[in-house]
Amino acid sequence: MTSHLPNSAKPQFNFQARRAFLKRAGMGCGSLALTSLLKEQGLLSDASAAETDFGSLAPKPPHFAPKAKAVIWLFMPGSPSQVDTFDYKPQLQKRDGQKLNGADPKTGFFTTSGKVLKSPFKFQQYGESGAWASEIFPHMTKHVDDMAFIYSCYSRSNNHTPAMLEMNSGVFLQGRPCVGSWVNYGLGSENANLPGFVVMHGVKPRGGNPIWSPGFLPKVFQPTAIDGRSKTPIANLARRTAMSEKQQRDQLDVLKSLNEKHQQLRPHEADLAARLESFELAYRMQTAAPEAMDIGSETDTTQKLYGIDKKETQLVARQCLTARRLVERGVRFVQLYAATNGGAGGVGDVPWDGHGDIGVNHRIAAKSVDQPIGALMADLKARGLLESTLVIWGGEFGRTSDSQGSKGRDHNPNSFTMWMAGAGIKGGVQYGASDEFGYKAVENRVGVNDLHATILKILGIDHERLTYRFNGRDYRLTDVAGNVIPEILA
């Protein structure tokens, strides 16, 4: 057969190179045999094995002793009104319909009236701490003594998407890593067979995937997104029915070999390594993930506790119960976007967005989350998981104290309330304050960078030391700001 290769491309046989290859191959086989013997005799370091299984998500030491191992962030898309949930303001009731001094009709996304709008809900004090709360939370209020309320939060955007970007990444720009990705980058995962960062949603909230993006961090730190409405919440996880486990493993090994060769020619492209790791994690997840998400294995009593048997609470109940099962199995960070159907003035992706009628909207939205979240708190506590899990509740901003139309409230980045509970939190604390109408944060103001610094502190991370070099600069989640809130820490 005639060769069509030019002389320079024809194979050259180098016997010296062949001897070197055989020598190296023999040493490689010996190394494999030695490794196997050491492992059988228990002399192989467990840390080495863990590094092989976890890859970039291998557990990393914190900067100091952590209070929490895991985080469950209960995100309320559309943003609850602080003055209709936890920040009780008697002046709203007394001055209903009167002019609100200092009100800016353009504070929100639309235009407000400048007239005070009272809350349609009754408030009372709960627990030994005497925390005020609205009547719309009969289940959550059973746990106020485990919660630290922050009444003086503020952000910088009055629109949902940039505000969600800021709440997650510290800035209202796309392309920055979200807090869950930063945590996984800093601490790694505790379960090699499950993702370290999980996002749960129904209808995707405003902004979609970019609001939980790993940004410029390697893509191995991106979350696994779970659609709570789907019968197959994790897409493309199951092995094809016609393929055996061995066939799939062989296929992945070939793919890995090809990708590694491709990567060797492009050593500076971090996403190639992340792709290799994602294939391996997906393979391991095929057994672990379905078991972790099998809420049907829970007792009927537990499922009813969360409200899975009720249409109005079913979706968030499934999310909350799944969140408990995930942190129980070592998932580091779970962010749950409460998937409700909204109400008057709210739609599926922003259920708390009460522009038209705050009373109708918030009563519907609260009913869909109150029992599941109350059950989550009780369940975590009963299992001893609240001692190692930080729970966070809140939206992306607050709502105006003056009316939009006659019964609604517009967006308000100048004041909103969040609460934290569980590991590292001093329960029963009430920190900061808004003005007498709840319109602006005025005492011990807390920005998003401060919230992030505090969360990282509870996880054992110094927010000023958690950095990643990108485009010649060391970036951090809190940028050049952020102060820990020691008053809420246990």
C-alpha positions in Angstrom: 0.0 0.0 0.0 1.3 3.4 -0.9 1.7 5.9 1.9 0.1 9.3 1.4 2.0 10.8 4.3 4.9 13.2 3.6 8.3 12.0 4.7 8.2 14.3 7.7 4.9 12.8 8.8 5.9 9.1 8.4 6.3 7.2 11.7 9.9 7.1 12.9 10.9 4.1 15.0 13.2 4.9 17.9 14.3 1.7 19.7 15.7 3.7 22.6 12.3 5.4 23.1 10.6 2.0 23.0 12.9 0.7 25.8 12.2 3.8 27.9 8.4 3.3 27.3 8.6 -0.3 28.4 10.6 0.7 31.5 8.1 3.3 32.5 5.2 1.0 31.8 6.7 -1.7 34.0 7.3 0.8 36.8 3.6 1.9 36.4 2.3 -1.6 36.8 4.5 -2.0 39.9 3.1 1.2 41.3 -0.4 0.1 40.8 0.3 -3.3 42.5 1.9 -1.5 45.4 -1.0 0.9 45.8 -3.4 -2.1 45.8 -1.4 -3.9 48.5 -1.2 -0.8 50.7 -4.9 -0.2 50.4 -5.7 -3.8 51.3 -3.5 -3.5 54.4 -5.0 -0.1 55.4 -1.7 1.7 54.9 -2.9 4.0 52.1 -3.9 7.5 53.3 -7.6 8.1 53.4 -6.9 11.7 52.4 -5.4 10.5 49.1 -8.5 8.4 48.4 -10.8 11.3 49.3 -8.9 13.7 47.0 -9.3 11.2 44.1 -13.0 10.9 44.7 -13.8 14.5 45.3 -11.5 16.2 42.8 -11.7 20.0 43.2 -14.6 19.5 45.7 -12.4 17.7 48.2 -13.0 19.0 51.8 -10.8 22.0 52.6 -9.9 23.2 56.1 -11.7 26.4 57.3 -9.8 29.4 58.5 -11.1 28.8 62.0 -13.5 26.5 63.9 -16.9 26.7 62.1 -20.2 26.8 63.9 -22.1 25.5 60.8 -21.4 22.7 58.4 -24.3 23.5 56.0 -26.6 26.3 54.9 -30.2 26.2 53.9 -31.2 29.6 52.3 -35.0 30.1 52.1 -35.2 32.7 49.3 -38.6 34.4 49.0 -38.7 35.7 45.3 -40.5 39.0 44.8 -39.6 40.1 48.4 -41.9 40.0 51.4 -43.0 43.3 52.8 -41.1 43.9 56.1 -44.0 45.9 57.6 -46.5 43.1 56.9 -44.3 40.2 58.1 -41.9 40.8 61.0 -41.2 44.6 61.4 -44.2 45.8 63.3 -44.9 49.5 62.9 -47.9 50.9 65.0 -47.6 54.3 63.2 -48.7 52.6 60.0 -52.0 51.8 61.6 -52.4 55.2 63.2 -51.5 57.3 60.1 -53.2 55.2 57.4 -53.9 57.4 54.4 -51.9 60.4 55.6 -48.9 61.9 53.8 -45.6 60.0 54.5 -43.0 62.6 55.1 -39.8 61.9 53.1 -41.5 59.5 50.8 -40.0 59.3 47.3 -42.6 58.2 44.7 -39.8 56.8 42.6 -38.2 54.7 45.3 -39.8 51.6 43.8 -40.0 50.3 40.3 -43.2 52.1 39.5 -44.7 55.1 41.3 -46.2 55.3 44.8 -48.8 57.6 46.3 -46.8 59.1 49.1 -49.6 58.1 51.5 -49.2 55.7 54.4 -50.7 52.3 53.9 -51.5 50.3 57.0 -50.9 46.6 57.3 -54.0 44.5 56.6 -52.7 41.9 59.1 -52.8 41.6 62.9 -49.5 41.5 64.8 -48.6 40.1 68.1 -45.5 39.1 70.1 -44.3 35.5 70.2 -41.9 33.4 72.3 -39.9 34.4 75.3 -38.0 36.9 73.1 -41.3 38.8 72.4 -40.6 39.1 68.7 -43.4 40.7 66.8 -44.8 38.8 63.8 -47.8 38.9 61.5 -50.7 36.5 61.8 -49.9 35.0 58.4 -47.1 32.9 60.0 -48.7 30.6 62.6 -46.1 27.9 62.1 -42.9 29.8 61.7 -43.6 31.9 64.8 -43.3 28.8 67.0 -39.6 29.1 66.4 -38.9 32.8 66.9 -36.7 32.1 69.9 -34.3 30.2 67.6 -34.2 33.2 65.1 -32.2 36.3 65.0 -34.1 39.1 63.2 -32.3 41.7 61.3 -34.6 44.7 60.8 -32.1 47.1 59.1 -31.2 45.4 55.8 -30.8 47.4 52.7 -29.7 46.8 49.1 -28.9 49.0 46.1 -31.4 48.1 43.4 -35.1 48.4 43.1 -35.5 45.8 40.3 -35.8 42.1 40.9 -33.0 40.7 38.7 -30.2 43.1 39.7 -31.3 42.9 43.3 -31.2 39.0 43.2 -27.7 39.2 41.6 -26.6 41.5 44.5 -28.1 39.3 47.2 -26.3 36.3 45.8 -23.0 37.7 44.5 -22.6 41.0 46.4 -22.9 43.1 43.2 -25.8 43.6 40.8 -23.8 42.6 37.7 -23.8 39.3 35.9 -20.6 37.2 35.8 -19.7 37.3 39.5 -19.7 34.1 41.6 -22.7 33.5 43.9 -22.3 32.9 47.6 -23.0 29.1 47.2 -20.2 28.8 44.7 -17.8 30.8 46.9 -18.6 28.5 49.9 -17.9 25.3 47.8 -14.7 26.9 46.5 -13.6 27.7 50.0 -14.7 24.5 51.9 -15.3 21.8 49.3 -18.0 19.1 49.7 -18.6 16.5 52.4 -20.1 13.9 50.1 -18.3 12.7 47.0 -21.5 11.3 45.5 -23.6 14.4 45.8 -23.1 18.0 44.6 -21.8 20.5 47.2 -24.2 23.2 46.1 -27.9 22.6 45.1 -30.5 25.2 43.9 -34.2 24.3 44.1 -36.8 26.2 42.2 -40.2 26.0 40.6 -40.7 28.6 37.9 -37.2 30.1 37.7 -37.1 33.5 39.5 -36.2 36.7 37.6 -32.7 36.6 36.2 -32.7 32.8 35.9 -29.4 30.8 35.9 -27.1 33.9 36.2 -28.3 34.6 39.7 -26.8 31.4 40.9 -23.8 31.3 38.5 -20.3 30.4 39.6 -19.1 33.4 37.5 -15.4 33.3 37.0 -14.8 30.5 39.4 -14.1 27.1 37.8 -17.4 25.6 36.6 -17.0 22.6 39.0 -18.3 25.0 41.7 -21.6 25.6 39.9 -24.8 24.3 41.5 -27.0 21.4 40.5 -30.4 23.0 39.8 -33.5 21.0 40.7 -36.9 21.8 39.3 -39.4 20.9 42.0 -42.2 20.7 39.5 -40.6 17.9 37.4 -40.9 14.2 37.8 -37.2 14.0 36.9 -35.9 17.1 38.8 -32.3 16.5 37.9 -32.1 16.4 34.1 -30.1 13.8 32.2 -29.1 11.8 35.4 -30.6 8.4 34.7 -28.6 5.9 32.6 -30.2 4.8 29.4 -32.2 1.6 29.9 -30.4 -0.2 27.1 -27.0 0.5 28.7 -25.4 -1.6 31.5 -23.4 0.0 34.2 -20.2 -1.5 32.8 -20.9 -0.1 29.4 -21.5 3.3 30.8 -18.3 3.1 32.8 -16.3 2.1 29.7 -17.9 4.9 27.7 -17.0 7.4 30.4 -13.4 6.1 30.6 -13.0 6.6 26.8 -14.5 10.0 27.0 -12.3 10.9 29.9 -9.2 9.8 28.0 -10.1 11.9 25.0 -10.9 14.9 27.1 -7.6 14.6 29.1 -5.7 14.6 25.8 -7.7 17.6 24.7 -6.9 19.3 28.0 -3.2 18.6 27.8 -3.0 20.8 24.7 -4.9 23.6 26.6 -3.5 23.5 30.1 -4.8 27.0 31.0 -8.5 26.3 30.3 -10.0 25.5 33.7 -13.4 24.7 32.4 -12.0 21.5 30.7 -11.0 20.1 34.0 -14.4 21.0 35.4 -16.1 19.2 32.6 -14.1 16.0 33.4 -15.1 16.3 37.1 -18.8 16.9 36.3 -19.0 13.7 34.2 -17.6 11.7 37.1 -19.8 13.4 39.7 -22.9 12.7 37.5 -21.9 9.1 37.3 -21.6 8.8 41.1 -24.9 10.7 41.6 -26.9 8.2 39.7 -27.2 6.1 42.8 -26.8 8.7 45.6 -29.1 11.5 44.2 -32.3 9.5 43.7 -32.0 8.1 47.2 -31.4 11.5 48.7 -34.4 13.0 46.9 -36.7 10.1 47.6 -39.1 11.9 50.0 -41.5 9.0 49.5 -39.4 7.0 51.9 -40.3 9.4 54.7 -43.1 8.4 57.0 -46.6 9.7 56.3 -46.4 11.6 59.6 -43.3 13.5 58.4 -44.8 14.2 55.0 -47.9 15.6 56.5 -45.9 17.7 58.9 -44.4 19.5 56.0 -47.7 19.8 54.1 -47.1 17.5 51.2 -50.7 16.4 51.4 -52.0 19.9 50.7 -52.2 21.5 47.3 -51.2 25.0 48.5 -48.1 23.8 50.4 -47.1 20.8 48.4 -44.4 22.3 46.2 -42.5 24.2 49.0 -43.0 21.2 51.3 -41.2 19.0 48.9 -38.4 21.6 48.6 -38.0 21.9 52.4 -38.1 18.2 53.0 -35.6 17.6 50.2 -33.3 20.3 51.7 -33.3 18.5 55.0 -32.4 15.2 53.4 -29.6 16.9 51.4 -27.9 18.5 54.3 -28.4 15.3 56.3 -26.2 13.6 53.6 -23.5 16.2 53.5 -24.6 18.7 50.9 -22.9 22.0 51.9 -25.2 24.7 50.5 -28.9 24.5 49.6 -30.6 27.5 48.2 -34.4 27.1 48.0 -36.4 29.6 45.8 -39.9 29.2 47.3 -41.9 28.0 44.4 -45.4 29.4 45.0 -48.2 30.3 42.6 -48.3 33.9 43.8 -51.5 35.8 44.2 -53.0 39.2 43.4 -50.1 41.3 42.0 -47.7 38.3 42.1 -46.9 35.6 39.6 -45.0 32.3 39.7 -41.5 33.6 39.5 -42.0 36.5 42.0 -44.8 35.3 44.3 -44.3 37.9 47.0 -44.6 40.8 44.6 -47.7 42.5 46.0 -48.1 45.5 43.8 -51.9 45.2 43.5 -53.1 44.1 46.8 -50.6 43.3 49.6 -53.2 41.7 51.8 -54.4 39.1 49.2 -50.9 38.5 47.8 -49.1 38.0 51.1 -51.8 35.8 52.6 -51.5 33.4 49.6 -47.7 33.5 49.5 -47.4 33.0 53.2 -49.8 30.1 53.3 -47.6 28.3 50.7 -44.4 28.6 52.8 -45.4 28.9 56.4 -46.2 25.2 57.3 -43.2 23.8 55.3 -40.7 26.2 56.8 -42.1 25.7 60.3 -41.8 21.9 59.8 -38.3 22.3 58.5 -37.3 24.1 61.6 -38.9 21.6 63.9 -37.5 18.6 61.9 -33.9 20.0 61.9 -34.2 20.6 65.6 -35.6 17.2 66.4 -32.8 15.4 64.5 -30.0 17.6 66.0 -29.3 19.1 62.5 -30.1 22.7 63.6 -26.9 22.6 65.6 -24.9 22.3 62.5 -27.1 24.0 59.9 -27.5 27.7 59.3 -31.0 28.6 58.1 -31.6 32.0 56.3 -34.9 33.6 55.3 -35.6 36.7 53.2 -36.1 38.2 49.8 -34.1 40.5 47.6 -35.4 43.8 49.0 -38.3 45.2 50.9 -41.5 47.0 50.1 -42.7 50.6 50.4 -44.6 51.9 53.5 -46.7 54.1 51.2 -49.2 52.6 48.8 -49.0 51.7 45.1 -52.5 52.3 43.9 -54.8 51.8 46.8 -53.8 48.5 48.4 -50.4 47.5 47.0 -46.7 48.2 47.8 -43.9 48.9 45.4 -40.3 47.7 45.7 -38.1 49.2 48.4 -34.3 48.6 48.6 -34.0 51.0 51.6 -35.4 48.7 54.2 -36.2 45.0 54.6 -36.1 42.2 57.2 -34.2 38.9 57.2 -33.8 36.3 59.8 -31.2 33.6 60.5 -31.5 30.6 62.7 -29.6 27.5 63.8 -25.8 27.0 63.9 -23.8 30.0 65.1 -26.9 32.2 65.7 -28.0 33.7 69.0 -31.7 32.9 69.0 -34.2 35.5 70.1 -32.0 38.5 69.0 -33.6 41.5 67.4 -30.9 43.6 65.6 -31.1 47.0 63.9 -34.1 49.1 63.2 -36.0 50.9 60.5 -37.7 54.2 61.0 -41.2 54.4 62.6 -42.9 53.6 59.3 -40.4 50.9 58.2 -39.5 52.9 55.1 -35.7 53.2 55.6 -33.1 51.3 57.7 -31.7 53.8 60.2 -30.1 51.9 63.1 -27.2 49.4 62.6 -27.7 49.3 58.9 -26.8 46.0 57.3 -25.8 45.7 53.6 -25.5 42.6 51.5 -21.7 42.5 52.0 -22.3 42.4 55.8 -24.8 39.5 55.5 -22.2 37.6 53.4 -19.4 38.3 55.8 -21.5 37.0 58.6 -22.6 33.8 56.8 -18.9 33.0 55.9 -17.9 33.7 59.5 -20.4 31.1 60.8 -18.9 28.6 58.3 -15.4 29.2 59.5 -14.3 31.5 56.7 -12.6 34.9 57.0 -14.3 36.8 54.2 -11.2 38.9 53.7 -9.1 35.8 53.1 -11.4 34.0 50.7 -10.1 35.2 47.4 -9.8 34.1 43.8 -7.4 35.7 41.2 -9.2 36.7 38.0 -7.9 39.1 35.3 -5.0 40.1 37.4 -6.9 41.0 40.5 -7.8 39.1 43.7 -11.6 39.1 44.0 -13.7 38.1 47.0 -17.4 37.7 47.7 -17.6 40.8 49.9 -15.5 42.9 47.4 -13.8 45.7 49.5 -16.6 45.9 52.1 -18.5 43.8 54.6 -18.5 43.6 58.4 -19.5 40.6 60.4 -22.5 41.2 62.7 -21.2 39.9 66.0 -24.4 40.8 67.9 -26.4 38.0 66.3 -23.7 35.3 66.7 -23.7 32.7 69.5 
